Amino acid sequence: MKTIDLETFPRRSHYEFFKSYAYPYMGMTANVDVTNLYHAAKERGGSPFLAFLWAAANAANSVPELRQRMVGEGIVEYDHCDTAHTVALPDGTFVNCRTDCRRSFDEFLVYGRRCQEEAKGRHGFVQPGDDETELIFVSSTPWVTFTQVIQPTPIPADSNVRIVFGKFFEQNGRKLMPLAIQVNHALVDGLHVGQFYQRFQELADSDLTAAFRGVCDPSMDYGKYPTFAPLREGTRSFVSSLKKAGWKNNVLRSDAVPDGIDSDVLKKYSVFGCRYRREEIQSVTFLDTLADMPADSWDVSEAGNRSVLAWVRRNGSLYDLYIGAEGGMRTGKNCQTLFAGYANAKRITFGGVLHTEGAEVMARMFYGCGSLTELDLSSFDTSGVQDMHWMFYGCRSLKYLDLSSFDTSGVKNMGAMFYGCSSLKNLDLSSFDTSGVKSIR
């Protein structure tokens, strides 16, 4: 997430003009061709609605203006926006269900169904504690082939994007569906709405037998949209190909958070861009195999080729996070805030699976991990690391920490490295070389 600088914001005059309106919204309805999406979902025994949702969510996230929100007197742009869609209940009412679109088409059909089943088991329309600012609201009226929709909006006006699917109909052998979108005109113009429809149709017409790398990835070049990665032809052949490639090709992507974010806010950040928040994780385990990966795993590889996958399993009210790659994996240069904000994680088990010899930055790596009681970093290679400031800041439950294997000859910044580690009884720094350190406060 980044804050928009209003001084250089090219649409500042438009923003200030429309934000004062009592009803600053702009809406549009157009028919989209969902033939391919519909049949692809049916062939897999999945829900056409989830197929439409996958395309709409990815399309919306591909347009930066649809990820912008008015917060206070300013504007923020989210890296990704989850969707909240309505799920019907037997009594005729409905609940909201939150989903993250950053999965392949096939995976999203399975994952989305699980999310819906979980939502049906909750009491109340909305999930308590959910921050709705970033959400894209999606609903469906499969009984009506509408030409216009007026949606309820709050006072004061919000800036969430709202999308509605209508009843599809046949025309010239194709299935068409009315798709309505409502946006806040202070942030979004007709151009951006047009881009959304274009992205949706491109996705709907794409080769859905391929594993899609999430369009919502802000690092992607949308001028070359869409981008695909080959789908595994069965888990066995997929895993076999990764084994041949070797762990050095399995690079875990950075999950860095901007500087200046305190621990209370940071723990609300997502886990590698998924729907789960960092504070919801109670353990992290690294695995050197993908043999047991579930269908709703998501890609956390640097290359976007699914060589490194993550998944969670519910454990009480929290989740256990697993990160796996065939034969192991390595980090990139930046490990900053990799586990920062995992406030309820009691253990992080590396097991020699995560190789760190290429890392240069480990600043705030375990910042705010206040529940960690033990941490084995004996497999870490820190010979290339230059920045370790705030690395264990706020790890208040750690009692023993053995860093005797650390090579710190290249480290220049160790500022407040152990600040707030109030329970430490034994700290082994016997191998530390601080000759090059310029900041230690």
HELIX and SHEET records of a PDB file:
HELIX    1   1 ARG A   12  PHE A   18  1                                   7    
HELIX    2   2 THR A   35  GLU A   43  1                                   9    
HELIX    3   3 PRO A   48  ASN A   61  1                                  14    
HELIX    4   4 PRO A   64  ARG A   67  5                                   4    
HELIX    5   5 PHE A  105  LYS A  120  1                                  16    
HELIX    6   6 GLY A  190  ALA A  204  1                                  15    
HELIX    7   7 TYR A  222  LYS A  224  5                                   3    
HELIX    8   8 THR A  235  ALA A  245  1                                  11    
HELIX    9   9 TRP A  247  ASN A  249  5                                   3    
HELIX   10  10 SER A  263  LEU A  266  1                                   4    
HELIX   11  11 ARG A  278  GLU A  280  5                                   3    
SHEET    1   A 3 LYS A   2  THR A   3  0                                        
SHEET    2   A 3 GLY A  74  GLU A  77 -1                                        
SHEET    3   A 3 GLN A  68  VAL A  71 -1                                        
SHEET    1   B 6 TYR A  25  ASP A  33  0                                        
SHEET    2   B 6 ARG A 174  ASN A 184 -1                                        
SHEET    3   B 6 VAL A 161  GLY A 166 -1                                        
SHEET    4   B 6 ILE A 136  THR A 141  1                                        
SHEET    5   B 6 THR A  83  ALA A  88  1                                        
SHEET    6   B 6 PHE A  94  THR A  99 -1                                        
SHEET    1   C 3 TYR A  25  ASP A  33  0                                        
SHEET    2   C 3 ARG A 174  ASN A 184 -1                                        
SHEET    3   C 3 PHE A 169  GLN A 171 -1                                        
SHEET    1   D 2 ALA A 211  PHE A 212  0                                        
SHEET    2   D 2 PHE A 228  ALA A 229 -1                                        
SHEET    1   E 3 VAL A 251  LEU A 252  0                                        
SHEET    2   E 3 MET A 329  THR A 331  1                                        
SHEET    3   E 3 LEU A 354  HIS A 355  1                                        
SHEET    1   F 5 TRP A 298  ASP A 299  0                                        
SHEET    2   F 5 LEU A 309  ASN A 315 -1                                        
SHEET    3   F 5 LEU A 318  GLY A 324 -1                                        
SHEET    4   F 5 ILE A 281  LEU A 287  1                                        
SHEET    5   F 5 ARG A 347  THR A 349  1                                        
SHEET    1   G 2 TYR A 400  ASP A 402  0                                        
SHEET    2   G 2 ASN A 426  ASP A 428  1                                        
END                                                                             
